[in-house]
């Protein structure tokens, strides 16, 4: 698995429904409920383009550095995806976008303290946000007075600015490479037919040997049983331009590749 850190937010701010036309874009983000009622709503947007398109997400966490937190019981902080775009310098309560019904996060904050706090986000909701990323709001779903204040992307201490931690893995592609046993140059190709130089052949992938009367017409339950398939441990260029592959998976496939490597 791979852990990717994304942050700080590309833009963030907060709005106040009792001052509907005011933009709050400074070093702090508030999610707050006051009598009146009055809600301060945090708004955040992260650029998610660095997440690989084929990534399978395992977990996503939002890290915020809390400057102050106080709330009674049943004071839920709710994160929901925006439905449309917004700008950090112009967002107000009067023009804040609508949100999706699903929740990225929902937790009672009555026991939260100051310092770093990790918010475990819904992977399904986060994946939906990847497809249409307009950021999200942080809404104080409180019934009593409560305040959450944390460092923003403009906070003076740069190491305390918000960030995302995305843990993901990529699908393992089987039979990534192919080699014709009758090719005197022992060239290696990828699944699209492109010749692959030795320095681009990645270990821990499978290679299928073709061109010999191997019993590969049979349907095997797995690659370990298939004698035409071996796992690549390493690859390098031999003198004369031939590729030498170090295999490791089954006896017959290994023998074919080792014979090719001696050419």
Secondary structure as a PSIPRED ss2 file (coil, helix, strand):
# PSIPRED VFORMAT (PSIPRED V4.0)

   1 X C   1.000  0.000  0.000
   2 X E   0.000  0.000  1.000
   3 X E   0.000  0.000  1.000
   4 X E   0.000  0.000  1.000
   5 X E   0.000  0.000  1.000
   6 X E   0.000  0.000  1.000
   7 X E   0.000  0.000  1.000
   8 X C   1.000  0.000  0.000
   9 X C   1.000  0.000  0.000
  10 X C   1.000  0.000  0.000
  11 X E   0.000  0.000  1.000
  12 X E   0.000  0.000  1.000
  13 X E   0.000  0.000  1.000
  14 X E   0.000  0.000  1.000
  15 X E   0.000  0.000  1.000
  16 X E   0.000  0.000  1.000
  17 X C   1.000  0.000  0.000
  18 X C   1.000  0.000  0.000
  19 X C   1.000  0.000  0.000
  20 X C   1.000  0.000  0.000
  21 X C   1.000  0.000  0.000
  22 X C   1.000  0.000  0.000
  23 X C   1.000  0.000  0.000
  24 X E   0.000  0.000  1.000
  25 X C   1.000  0.000  0.000
  26 X C   1.000  0.000  0.000
  27 X C   1.000  0.000  0.000
  28 X E   0.000  0.000  1.000
  29 X E   0.000  0.000  1.000
  30 X E   0.000  0.000  1.000
  31 X E   0.000  0.000  1.000
  32 X E   0.000  0.000  1.000
  33 X E   0.000  0.000  1.000
  34 X E   0.000  0.000  1.000
  35 X C   1.000  0.000  0.000
  36 X C   1.000  0.000  0.000
  37 X C   1.000  0.000  0.000
  38 X E   0.000  0.000  1.000
  39 X E   0.000  0.000  1.000
  40 X E   0.000  0.000  1.000
  41 X E   0.000  0.000  1.000
  42 X E   0.000  0.000  1.000
  43 X E   0.000  0.000  1.000
  44 X E   0.000  0.000  1.000
  45 X E   0.000  0.000  1.000
  46 X C   1.000  0.000  0.000
  47 X C   1.000  0.000  0.000
  48 X C   1.000  0.000  0.000
  49 X C   1.000  0.000  0.000
  50 X C   1.000  0.000  0.000
  51 X C   1.000  0.000  0.000
  52 X C   1.000  0.000  0.000
  53 X C   1.000  0.000  0.000
  54 X C   1.000  0.000  0.000
  55 X E   0.000  0.000  1.000
  56 X E   0.000  0.000  1.000
  57 X E   0.000  0.000  1.000
  58 X E   0.000  0.000  1.000
  59 X E   0.000  0.000  1.000
  60 X E   0.000  0.000  1.000
  61 X E   0.000  0.000  1.000
  62 X E   0.000  0.000  1.000
  63 X E   0.000  0.000  1.000
  64 X E   0.000  0.000  1.000
  65 X E   0.000  0.000  1.000
  66 X E   0.000  0.000  1.000
  67 X E   0.000  0.000  1.000
  68 X E   0.000  0.000  1.000
  69 X E   0.000  0.000  1.000
  70 X E   0.000  0.000  1.000
  71 X E   0.000  0.000  1.000
  72 X C   1.000  0.000  0.000
  73 X C   1.000  0.000  0.000
  74 X C   1.000  0.000  0.000
  75 X C   1.000  0.000  0.000
  76 X E   0.000  0.000  1.000
  77 X E   0.000  0.000  1.000
  78 X E   0.000  0.000  1.000
  79 X E   0.000  0.000  1.000
  80 X E   0.000  0.000  1.000
  81 X E   0.000  0.000  1.000
  82 X E   0.000  0.000  1.000
  83 X C   1.000  0.000  0.000
  84 X C   1.000  0.000  0.000
  85 X C   1.000  0.000  0.000
  86 X C   1.000  0.000  0.000
  87 X C   1.000  0.000  0.000
  88 X C   1.000  0.000  0.000
  89 X C   1.000  0.000  0.000
  90 X C   1.000  0.000  0.000
  91 X C   1.000  0.000  0.000
  92 X C   1.000  0.000  0.000
  93 X C   1.000  0.000  0.000
  94 X C   1.000  0.000  0.000
  95 X C   1.000  0.000  0.000
  96 X C   1.000  0.000  0.000
  97 X C   1.000  0.000  0.000
  98 X C   1.000  0.000  0.000
  99 X E   0.000  0.000  1.000
 100 X C   1.000  0.000  0.000
 101 X C   1.000  0.000  0.000
 102 X C   1.000  0.000  0.000
 103 X C   1.000  0.000  0.000
 104 X C   1.000  0.000  0.000
 105 X E   0.000  0.000  1.000
 106 X E   0.000  0.000  1.000
 107 X E   0.000  0.000  1.000
 108 X E   0.000  0.000  1.000
 109 X C   1.000  0.000  0.000
 110 X C   1.000  0.000  0.000
 111 X C   1.000  0.000  0.000
 112 X C   1.000  0.000  0.000
 113 X C   1.000  0.000  0.000
 114 X C   1.000  0.000  0.000
 115 X E   0.000  0.000  1.000
 116 X E   0.000  0.000  1.000
 117 X E   0.000  0.000  1.000
 118 X E   0.000  0.000  1.000
 119 X E   0.000  0.000  1.000
 120 X E   0.000  0.000  1.000
 121 X E   0.000  0.000  1.000
 122 X C   1.000  0.000  0.000
 123 X H   0.000  1.000  0.000
 124 X H   0.000  1.000  0.000
 125 X H   0.000  1.000  0.000
 126 X H   0.000  1.000  0.000
 127 X H   0.000  1.000  0.000
 128 X H   0.000  1.000  0.000
 129 X H   0.000  1.000  0.000
 130 X H   0.000  1.000  0.000
 131 X H   0.000  1.000  0.000
 132 X C   1.000  0.000  0.000
 133 X C   1.000  0.000  0.000
 134 X C   1.000  0.000  0.000
 135 X C   1.000  0.000  0.000
 136 X E   0.000  0.000  1.000
 137 X E   0.000  0.000  1.000
 138 X E   0.000  0.000  1.000
 139 X E   0.000  0.000  1.000
 140 X E   0.000  0.000  1.000
 141 X E   0.000  0.000  1.000
 142 X C   1.000  0.000  0.000
 143 X C   1.000  0.000  0.000
 144 X C   1.000  0.000  0.000
 145 X C   1.000  0.000  0.000
 146 X E   0.000  0.000  1.000
 147 X E   0.000  0.000  1.000
 148 X E   0.000  0.000  1.000
 149 X E   0.000  0.000  1.000
 150 X E   0.000  0.000  1.000
 151 X E   0.000  0.000  1.000
 152 X C   1.000  0.000  0.000
 153 X C   1.000  0.000  0.000
 154 X C   1.000  0.000  0.000
 155 X C   1.000  0.000  0.000
 156 X C   1.000  0.000  0.000
 157 X C   1.000  0.000  0.000
 158 X H   0.000  1.000  0.000
 159 X H   0.000  1.000  0.000
 160 X H   0.000  1.000  0.000
 161 X C   1.000  0.000  0.000
 162 X C   1.000  0.000  0.000
 163 X E   0.000  0.000  1.000
 164 X E   0.000  0.000  1.000
 165 X E   0.000  0.000  1.000
 166 X E   0.000  0.000  1.000
 167 X E   0.000  0.000  1.000
 168 X E   0.000  0.000  1.000
 169 X E   0.000  0.000  1.000
 170 X E   0.000  0.000  1.000
 171 X C   1.000  0.000  0.000
 172 X C   1.000  0.000  0.000
 173 X C   1.000  0.000  0.000
 174 X C   1.000  0.000  0.000
 175 X C   1.000  0.000  0.000
 176 X C   1.000  0.000  0.000
 177 X E   0.000  0.000  1.000
 178 X E   0.000  0.000  1.000
 179 X E   0.000  0.000  1.000
 180 X E   0.000  0.000  1.000
 181 X C   1.000  0.000  0.000
 182 X C   1.000  0.000  0.000
 183 X C   1.000  0.000  0.000
 184 X C   1.000  0.000  0.000
 185 X C   1.000  0.000  0.000
 186 X C   1.000  0.000  0.000
 187 X C   1.000  0.000  0.000
 188 X E   0.000  0.000  1.000
 189 X E   0.000  0.000  1.000
 190 X E   0.000  0.000  1.000
 191 X C   1.000  0.000  0.000
 192 X C   1.000  0.000  0.000
 193 X C   1.000  0.000  0.000
 194 X C   1.000  0.000  0.000
 195 X E   0.000  0.000  1.000
 196 X C   1.000  0.000  0.000
 197 X C   1.000  0.000  0.000
 198 X H   0.000  1.000  0.000
 199 X H   0.000  1.000  0.000
 200 X H   0.000  1.000  0.000
 201 X C   1.000  0.000  0.000
 202 X C   1.000  0.000  0.000
 203 X C   1.000  0.000  0.000
 204 X C   1.000  0.000  0.000
 205 X C   1.000  0.000  0.000
 206 X E   0.000  0.000  1.000
 207 X E   0.000  0.000  1.000
 208 X E   0.000  0.000  1.000
 209 X E   0.000  0.000  1.000
 210 X E   0.000  0.000  1.000
 211 X C   1.000  0.000  0.000
 212 X C   1.000  0.000  0.000
 213 X C   1.000  0.000  0.000
 214 X C   1.000  0.000  0.000
 215 X C   1.000  0.000  0.000
 216 X C   1.000  0.000  0.000
 217 X C   1.000  0.000  0.000
 218 X C   1.000  0.000  0.000
 219 X C   1.000  0.000  0.000
 220 X C   1.000  0.000  0.000
 221 X C   1.000  0.000  0.000
 222 X C   1.000  0.000  0.000
 223 X C   1.000  0.000  0.000
 224 X C   1.000  0.000  0.000
 225 X C   1.000  0.000  0.000
 226 X C   1.000  0.000  0.000
 227 X C   1.000  0.000  0.000
 228 X C   1.000  0.000  0.000
 229 X E   0.000  0.000  1.000
 230 X E   0.000  0.000  1.000
 231 X E   0.000  0.000  1.000
 232 X E   0.000  0.000  1.000
 233 X E   0.000  0.000  1.000
 234 X E   0.000  0.000  1.000
 235 X E   0.000  0.000  1.000
 236 X E   0.000  0.000  1.000
 237 X E   0.000  0.000  1.000
 238 X C   1.000  0.000  0.000
 239 X C   1.000  0.000  0.000
 240 X C   1.000  0.000  0.000
 241 X C   1.000  0.000  0.000
 242 X C   1.000  0.000  0.000
 243 X E   0.000  0.000  1.000
 244 X E   0.000  0.000  1.000
 245 X E   0.000  0.000  1.000
 246 X E   0.000  0.000  1.000
 247 X E   0.000  0.000  1.000
 248 X C   1.000  0.000  0.000
 249 X C   1.000  0.000  0.000
 250 X C   1.000  0.000  0.000
 251 X H   0.000  1.000  0.000
 252 X H   0.000  1.000  0.000
 253 X H   0.000  1.000  0.000
 254 X H   0.000  1.000  0.000
 255 X H   0.000  1.000  0.000
 256 X H   0.000  1.000  0.000
 257 X H   0.000  1.000  0.000
 258 X H   0.000  1.000  0.000
 259 X H   0.000  1.000  0.000
 260 X H   0.000  1.000  0.000
 261 X H   0.000  1.000  0.000
 262 X C   1.000  0.000  0.000
 263 X C   1.000  0.000  0.000
